[in-house]
Amino acid sequence: MRIDELRKALRSQPFRPFLFLVADGRGYSVKHPDFMALSPTGRTIIVYGSDDLHDEIDALMITSIHIGNGERAKKRKSG
């Protein structure tokens, strides 16, 4: 299901930046659709940074997707 959410976020009009987290805790920010590519099967994701470096990610490792400004949500203080 996560890959469907990722596809939907990537193709949304107007595009809204998003962040997705993977099982080891790393987060990948997608600020524009040109900075991410999905393999035809949806199993592999390539995320590009502004410096043209990229990471290849197994889509099965995605744990959450945060739509909004492409940043991780801040934890609220209780009390």
N, C-alpha and C positions, 0 to 999 in steps of 0.2 A: 504493500500500500504506500509506503514512503516514496517510491519512485514515481507513483502517480501524483502525489502531492508536489514533488519536485518538478515534474513536467508542467503541472498546472501553474506553479509559481514562476517558472521560467518563461512561460508563454502568456502570462497575464497581460492584459491591455487595460489601462496603462501598466507598464512594468513597475513593480514595487521591489526594491532591494530586499534580500533575505539572507538569513544565516542558517546553515545547517550544521549540526553537530554529529560526530561519529563516535563509535564505541570507546575509543581511547581518550575521549574528552576534547580532541581538537575541534575547532570551529572553522568553517569556511564561509567567508562573506562573498556574496554575489551582488555586486552593485550595478551590473548591467548584463543583459543576456549574452553579449558577445564574450563575456569572461567565463562561460561555462559551456561544455559540450557533453551530450549524452551519446553513448554507443547505441546502435540501432536496436539492440536487445534491451537496453536500459540497465544492464548489469554494471557497466563501468561509466564513471563520471570523470571528466577532466575539468579542473578549475584552474584558471589562469590568474596570476597576480598582475599588478600594474607594471611590474618589471619584466614581464613575459615569461617568468618561471611558472611552472605548473605542477600540479599534484594529480595523480591518478588514484581514484578512490573506488572501492567496491561498494556499490549501492546498498548491499545488504548490511553494511556497517553503519548506515544512517540511523541515529537514535531520535533526532527531533529536527523540526524545521520551524524557524521563527521568521514570519513575514513582517516587514515593516521597514526599518531603516538599515538593515543589514548588520546590526550590532546586537550583541548578546543582551538580553534583558537584565536589568539590575535587580538584585534581590532586595525586597522591602524589609525594613527593620520592623520588628514587632514591638509593641509596647507603647 
